């Protein structure tokens, strides 16, 4: 906790506020204490002038008059009158005692002799900004001897008298002011913290309300990267993931509805054709020529194979289209995967149809990160799609692109894509015929491109289709490009 940014930030704010309040309370207390203190007039020369003004001829009488004028409970002055021999004449309780030994100080009338105060006895005066709080500290009392204006010579002896220690009431007020300053500083610090957290809570309520109203793009604005900012950042990432999942659910549901509608429409013809062929074989099989019977059986098997592949494609789409589906990510050798699928396709269909697959191998093996089973299915669909519409040759090239992507390109020398097919590639059914030698054959519903796009989407890859041109400028056929993050 001590190393968190939010703790350091609010601890600094709290410390600054508390220090400011304590300093303010201290000077308020100092000012209050000074306002309650009586003025200390204890300068020897000042008292000598007052005594002379009261009685110029008899300093003792002048001092008596001065003490009589002192208010009841006022400060004690601790002053005495001595003759030229140092014998104290007044006050009576000290009469006859010696103020000094030896010769009197060599002073002229009105001159003062003072002993220097001990070190540290004079506090430093407040100046500048701080002087406005407590004012200047009055000078301390002094020990001094003043020769008065009298004949015979008389001397005024003063002793320093310090203010009595404060009583219980000033101490209570001092403690109360300090405690009030601390509590006030703590209250202001908590108020700053509360307002900051309340603003964040209000912002959280606004963002959550936006999300609840259907605005899935609502996010927290992040102005500082402290613990609260990191929490908001994690919430934004969670909101992005929720938005992606909701959009995926919406797209999947729309695709499913569209696929069901197209399946229901497009499967009527092959189902009816298969039914007619089976009925023909069942009712007229004995009377048919062997060649015709074999053709009907071959067509029936091809339709059954077609339905089998269709069901497999639908199962794959249902599996990877689930929102909770977790794609396995592991290094996979794209080079060996492409070569294996090409050899498998040629061994299965190349011996009867006479087409070839030209694989352009890169200098180095290409590793991709993903589910090997799904990536193999995407490559297989791309090869089979090109094989179905090619005339003679399918060309496969793959390698790295921009260092972070693996690029697989499959080209055929068939009729190519129409503009509508390019616009809807990977999103809806295809309607390309199965080649010029199959003009009378059925039309494919083309789930291969949908499966390829879905597989690449969950791998954070991309799928694109276009027509390529030969060296003579004519259309050379179709080209499908698969991009997958490299390992």
C-alpha positions in Angstrom: 0.0 0.0 0.0 2.8 2.4 0.8 4.1 2.1 -2.8 0.8 2.8 -4.5 0.4 6.0 -6.4 -3.0 6.9 -4.9 -1.6 6.5 -1.3 1.4 8.7 -2.1 -0.8 11.3 -3.8 -3.4 11.6 -1.0 -0.8 11.2 1.7 1.1 14.2 0.3 -2.2 16.2 0.1 -3.1 15.3 3.7 0.4 16.2 5.0 0.4 19.6 3.2 -3.1 20.5 4.5 -2.3 19.3 8.1 1.0 21.3 8.1 -0.8 24.4 6.9 -3.5 24.1 9.5 -1.0 23.4 12.3 1.2 26.5 11.3 -2.0 28.6 11.1 -3.1 27.4 14.5 0.3 28.0 16.0 0.4 31.6 15.0 -3.2 32.1 16.0 -2.3 30.7 19.4 0.8 33.0 19.6 -1.3 36.0 18.7 -4.0 35.1 21.3 -1.4 34.6 24.0 0.2 38.0 23.3 -3.2 39.7 23.3 -3.7 38.4 26.9 -0.3 39.5 28.2 0.1 42.8 30.0 2.7 45.2 28.6 6.1 44.9 30.2 7.7 48.2 30.8 11.0 47.4 32.5 13.6 49.6 30.9 15.7 51.3 33.6 16.1 54.6 31.8 12.4 54.8 31.2 11.6 54.4 34.9 14.2 57.0 35.8 12.5 59.6 33.7 9.1 58.8 35.2 10.5 59.1 38.7 12.1 62.5 37.9 8.8 63.7 36.5 7.0 62.7 39.6 9.4 64.2 42.1 12.6 65.9 40.8 14.1 66.5 44.2 13.3 63.2 46.1 13.7 60.1 44.0 12.4 57.9 46.8 9.2 59.8 46.9 9.0 59.6 43.1 9.3 55.8 43.2 6.7 55.6 45.9 4.3 57.6 43.8 5.1 55.3 40.8 4.4 52.2 42.8 1.2 53.7 44.1 0.1 54.2 40.5 0.7 50.6 39.6 -2.6 48.8 39.0 -3.6 46.1 41.4 -2.4 42.7 40.1 -0.1 44.4 37.5 3.5 43.3 36.9 6.1 43.7 39.7 8.9 46.1 38.8 11.5 45.0 41.5 13.2 48.4 41.7 15.2 50.1 44.5 16.9 53.5 45.3 20.5 53.5 46.5 22.9 56.3 47.6 26.3 57.0 46.3 27.9 54.4 48.6 25.6 51.6 47.3 23.4 51.5 50.4 19.7 50.8 49.5 17.4 53.5 50.8 14.1 52.1 49.4 12.1 49.9 49.6 12.0 49.4 53.4 12.4 45.6 53.3 15.8 46.0 51.6 17.0 49.2 53.3 20.5 49.1 54.6 21.6 46.3 52.2 24.4 47.0 49.6 23.5 47.3 46.0 27.2 47.0 45.0 30.6 46.8 46.7 33.3 49.2 46.1 33.1 52.5 44.2 29.8 53.4 42.4 29.6 53.1 38.7 31.2 56.1 36.9 27.9 57.4 35.5 26.7 60.9 34.7 23.2 62.0 35.4 20.7 60.1 33.2 23.2 57.5 32.2 22.5 53.8 32.5 24.7 50.9 33.3 23.3 47.5 32.2 24.6 44.0 32.5 24.5 42.1 29.2 21.7 39.4 29.2 22.7 35.8 29.3 23.1 34.0 25.9 19.7 32.9 24.5 17.8 35.2 26.8 16.8 37.5 24.0 14.6 35.6 21.5 14.7 36.4 17.8 12.3 39.0 16.7 9.6 38.0 14.1 10.0 39.7 10.8 8.5 39.8 7.4 5.3 37.7 6.8 5.3 36.0 10.2 5.5 39.3 12.0 1.9 40.0 10.9 0.7 37.1 13.1 2.3 37.6 16.5 4.0 41.0 16.1 7.5 41.7 17.4 8.4 40.0 20.7 9.0 42.7 23.3 12.6 43.1 24.6 13.4 41.2 27.8 13.8 42.9 31.1 17.3 44.1 32.0 19.4 44.4 35.1 20.6 48.0 35.2 21.8 51.0 37.3 20.7 54.5 36.4 22.1 57.7 38.0 19.1 59.9 38.7 18.9 63.6 38.4 19.4 64.5 42.1 21.7 66.0 44.6 23.2 64.2 46.5 23.6 61.4 43.8 20.9 58.7 43.9 20.8 55.5 41.8 17.9 53.5 40.5 18.6 49.8 40.6 16.3 47.5 38.6 16.2 43.7 38.5 14.7 41.7 35.6 11.3 40.2 36.4 10.0 37.5 34.1 6.4 37.0 33.4 4.8 34.3 35.5 4.1 30.9 33.8 0.7 30.6 32.1 -2.1 29.3 34.1 -4.4 26.4 33.3 -6.8 28.5 31.2 -4.2 29.7 28.6 -2.8 26.2 28.4 -6.3 24.8 27.7 -6.9 27.4 25.0 -3.5 26.7 23.4 -4.3 22.9 23.4 -7.8 23.6 22.0 -6.4 25.7 19.2 -3.8 23.1 18.2 -6.4 20.3 18.4 -8.9 22.3 16.3 -6.1 22.9 13.7 -5.4 19.2 13.4 -9.0 18.2 13.2 -9.7 20.9 10.7 -6.8 19.8 8.5 -7.9 16.2 8.7 -11.4 17.2 7.8 -10.3 19.2 4.8 -8.0 16.3 3.7 -10.9 13.8 3.9 -13.2 16.2 2.1 -10.7 16.4 -0.8 -10.4 12.6 -0.9 -14.2 12.2 -0.6 -14.9 14.6 -3.5 -12.3 12.9 -5.7 -13.8 9.5 -5.0 -17.4 10.8 -5.4 -16.6 12.3 -8.8 -15.1 8.9 -9.8 -18.2 7.1 -8.5 -20.5 9.5 -10.4 -18.5 8.9 -13.6 -18.8 5.2 -13.0 -22.6 5.5 -12.7 -22.7 7.4 -15.9 -20.7 4.9 -17.8 -22.6 1.9 -16.4 -25.9 3.7 -17.2 -24.7 4.1 -20.8 -23.8 0.5 -21.1 -27.2 -0.5 -19.6 -29.0 1.7 -22.2 -27.3 -0.2 -25.0 -24.3 2.0 -25.7 -21.6 -0.6 -25.6 -18.9 1.9 -26.7 -19.2 3.9 -23.4 -15.7 4.0 -21.7 -14.0 5.7 -18.8 -11.8 8.7 -19.7 -8.4 8.0 -18.0 -6.5 11.2 -17.0 -4.0 9.6 -14.7 -2.5 6.2 -14.3 -2.9 5.5 -10.6 -4.6 2.6 -9.0 -8.1 4.0 -9.8 -6.9 4.8 -13.4 -5.6 1.2 -13.8 -9.0 -0.1 -12.5 -10.8 2.0 -15.1 -8.4 0.7 -17.8 -9.2 -2.9 -16.8 -12.9 -2.0 -16.9 -12.5 -0.5 -20.4 -10.8 -3.7 -21.6 -13.6 -5.7 -20.1 -16.2 -3.5 -21.8 -14.3 -3.9 -25.1 -14.4 -7.7 -24.7 -18.1 -7.6 -23.8 -18.8 -5.4 -26.9 -16.8 -7.8 -29.1 -18.7 -10.8 -27.7 -22.1 -9.1 -28.1 -21.2 -8.1 -31.6 -20.0 -11.7 -32.3 -23.3 -13.1 -30.9 -25.3 -10.6 -33.1 -23.3 -11.5 -36.2 -23.5 -15.2 -35.5 -27.2 -15.1 -34.9 -27.7 -13.1 -38.1 -25.4 -15.5 -40.0 -27.3 -18.5 -38.7 -30.7 -17.1 -39.6 -29.4 -16.2 -43.1 -27.8 -19.6 -43.5 -30.9 -21.5 -42.4 -33.0 -19.5 -44.9 -30.5 -20.2 -47.7 -30.1 -23.8 -46.8 -33.9 -24.3 -46.8 -34.1 -22.7 -50.2 -31.0 -24.2 -51.9 -31.4 -27.8 -50.5 -34.7 -28.3 -52.2 -33.2 -29.1 -55.5 -30.5 -31.6 -54.4 -32.9 -33.3 -52.0 -35.5 -33.7 -54.8 -32.9 -34.9 -57.2 -31.6 -37.5 -54.8 -35.2 -38.6 -54.0 -35.9 -39.0 -57.8 -32.8 -41.0 -58.4 -33.5 -43.3 -55.5 -37.1 -43.8 -56.6 -35.9 -44.5 -60.1 -33.4 -47.1 -58.9 -36.1 -48.7 -56.6 -38.8 -48.9 -59.2 -37.0 -49.4 -62.5 -33.6 -50.6 -61.4 -34.1 -54.1 -63.0 -35.1 -52.7 -66.4 -32.4 -50.0 -66.6 -29.2 -50.5 -68.6 -26.2 -51.3 -66.4 -24.4 -48.0 -67.5 -27.4 -45.9 -66.6 -27.8 -47.7 -63.3 -24.2 -47.1 -62.4 -24.5 -43.4 -63.4 -27.5 -43.0 -61.1 -25.7 -44.7 -58.3 -22.6 -42.5 -58.8 -24.8 -39.4 -58.7 -26.6 -40.6 -55.6 -23.3 -41.2 -53.9 -22.0 -37.8 -54.8 -25.1 -36.2 -53.4 -24.7 -38.2 -50.2 -21.1 -37.1 -50.0 -22.2 -33.5 -50.5 -24.7 -33.8 -47.7 -22.0 -35.4 -45.5 -19.6 -32.5 -46.1 -22.4 -30.0 -45.6 -23.3 -31.5 -42.2 -19.6 -31.4 -41.2 -19.3 -27.8 -42.3 -22.4 -26.9 -40.2 -21.0 -28.7 -37.2 -17.7 -26.8 -37.5 -19.5 -23.5 -37.8 -21.7 -24.3 -34.8 -18.6 -25.2 -32.7 -16.4 -22.2 -33.5 -19.3 -19.8 -33.5 -20.1 -20.4 -29.8 -19.4 -17.2 -27.7 -17.5 -19.3 -25.1 -15.4 -21.2 -27.6 -11.7 -21.0 -26.6 -9.3 -21.3 -29.5 -6.2 -23.3 -28.8 -3.0 -21.4 -29.6 0.2 -23.3 -30.2 3.0 -23.1 -32.8 2.1 -24.9 -36.0 4.3 -25.5 -39.1 2.4 -23.9 -42.0 4.8 -25.4 -44.6 4.2 -29.0 -43.6 0.5 -28.4 -43.2 0.0 -27.0 -46.7 2.1 -29.8 -48.3 0.2 -32.5 -46.5 -3.2 -31.1 -47.5 -2.1 -30.6 -51.1 -0.9 -34.2 -51.3 -4.1 -35.5 -49.7 -6.2 -33.6 -52.2 -4.3 -34.9 -55.2 -4.3 -38.4 -53.9 -8.1 -38.2 -53.5 -9.1 -36.5 -56.7 -6.1 -35.8 -58.9 -5.9 -39.3 -60.4 -9.3 -39.0 -62.1 -9.5 -35.3 -62.8 -5.9 -34.6 -64.0 -5.2 -31.4 -62.2 -2.1 -30.4 -60.4 -1.1 -28.3 -57.4 2.1 -26.2 -57.7 3.4 -25.4 -54.1 6.0 -22.6 -54.1 8.0 -23.4 -50.9 9.7 -20.6 -49.0 13.3 -20.6 -48.0 12.6 -21.0 -44.4 9.7 -22.9 -42.6 6.8 -20.6 -41.6 5.4 -21.0 -38.1 1.9 -19.8 -37.1 0.2 -19.6 -33.7 -3.2 -21.2 -33.5 -5.3 -24.3 -33.5 -3.7 -26.8 -35.9 -7.0 -28.6 -36.6 -8.9 -25.5 -37.5 -6.0 -24.0 -39.6 -5.8 -27.3 -41.5 -9.5 -27.0 -42.2 -9.1 -23.5 -43.5 -6.2 -24.5 -45.8 -8.2 -27.5 -47.0 -11.2 -25.4 -47.9 -9.1 -22.9 -49.8 -7.4 -25.7 -51.8 -10.7 -27.5 -52.5 -12.4 -24.3 -53.6 -9.6 -23.5 -56.0 -9.5 -27.1 -57.2 -13.2 -27.2 -58.0 -13.0 -24.1 -60.2 -9.6 -24.5 -61.7 -8.9 -25.7 -65.3 -5.5 -27.3 -64.9 -3.3 -25.8 -62.2 -3.6 -24.5 -58.6 -0.7 -22.4 -57.3 0.1 -22.1 -53.6 2.5 -19.6 -52.2 3.2 -18.8 -48.5 5.7 -16.9 -46.4 6.0 -14.1 -43.9 4.5 -10.7 -44.3 5.7 -7.6 -42.3 7.4 -10.0 -39.9 4.3 -10.6 -37.7 2.0 -12.3 -40.2 2.1 -15.5 -42.2 0.6 -15.1 -45.6 -0.9 -18.0 -47.6 -2.0 -17.3 -51.2 -4.0 -19.9 -53.3 -4.6 -19.1 -57.0 -6.5 -21.0 -59.6 -6.8 -20.7 -63.4 -10.6 -20.8 -63.5 -13.2 -18.2 -64.5 -12.6 -16.0 -61.3 -15.1 -14.3 -59.1 -17.9 -12.1 -60.1 -18.3 -8.7 -58.5 -21.2 -9.9 -56.4 -19.2 -12.9 -55.2 -16.2 -10.7 -54.3 -18.5 -8.4 -52.3 -20.1 -11.2 -50.3 -17.1 -13.5 -50.1 -17.0 -15.1 -46.6 -20.4 -13.7 -45.6 -23.0 -15.6 -47.6 -23.4 -18.6 -50.0 -21.4 -18.9 -53.2 -23.1 -19.7 -56.5 -20.2 -20.6 -58.7 -20.7 -23.7 -60.9 -18.4 -26.6 -60.5 -16.4 -26.0 -63.7 -17.0 -26.1 -67.4 -17.0 -29.9 -67.5 -19.9 -29.9 -65.1 -22.3 -27.5 -66.8 -25.3 -29.5 -65.9 -24.3 -30.1 -62.2 -25.8 -28.6 -59.2 -24.7 -25.3 -57.6 -22.6 -25.2 -54.4 -23.9 -23.3 -51.4 -20.3 -22.4 -50.6 -19.8 -22.7 -46.8 -16.1 -23.1 -47.4 -15.5 -19.3 -47.5 -17.7 -18.8 -44.4 -15.7 -21.4 -42.5 -12.4 -19.9 -43.6 -13.4 -16.4 -42.5 -14.7 -17.6 -39.2 -11.5 -19.6 -38.4 -9.3 -16.6 -39.3 -11.4 -14.2 -37.3 -11.0 -16.2 -34.1 -7.2 -16.4 -34.9 -7.1 -12.6 -35.2 -6.3 -13.0 -38.9 -7.9 -12.0 -42.1 -9.3 -13.4 -45.4 -9.5 -11.6 -48.7 -10.4 -12.6 -52.3 -9.7 -11.1 -55.7 -9.1 -11.9 -59.3 -5.6 -11.9 -60.6 -4.4 -11.1 -64.1 -1.8 -12.8 -66.2 1.2 -11.3 -67.9 -1.0 -10.6 -71.0 -3.4 -8.5 -68.9 -6.2 -11.0 -69.1 -8.0 -12.4 -66.1 -6.1 -15.4 -64.8 -8.6 -16.7 -62.3 -9.4 -16.4 -58.6 -7.0 -15.7 -55.7 -7.7 -16.2 -52.0 -5.3 -14.8 -49.4 -5.2 -16.0 -45.8 -3.3 -14.1 -43.1 -2.6 -15.6 -39.7 -0.3 -14.2 -36.9 3.1 -15.8 -37.1 4.6 -17.6 -34.1 
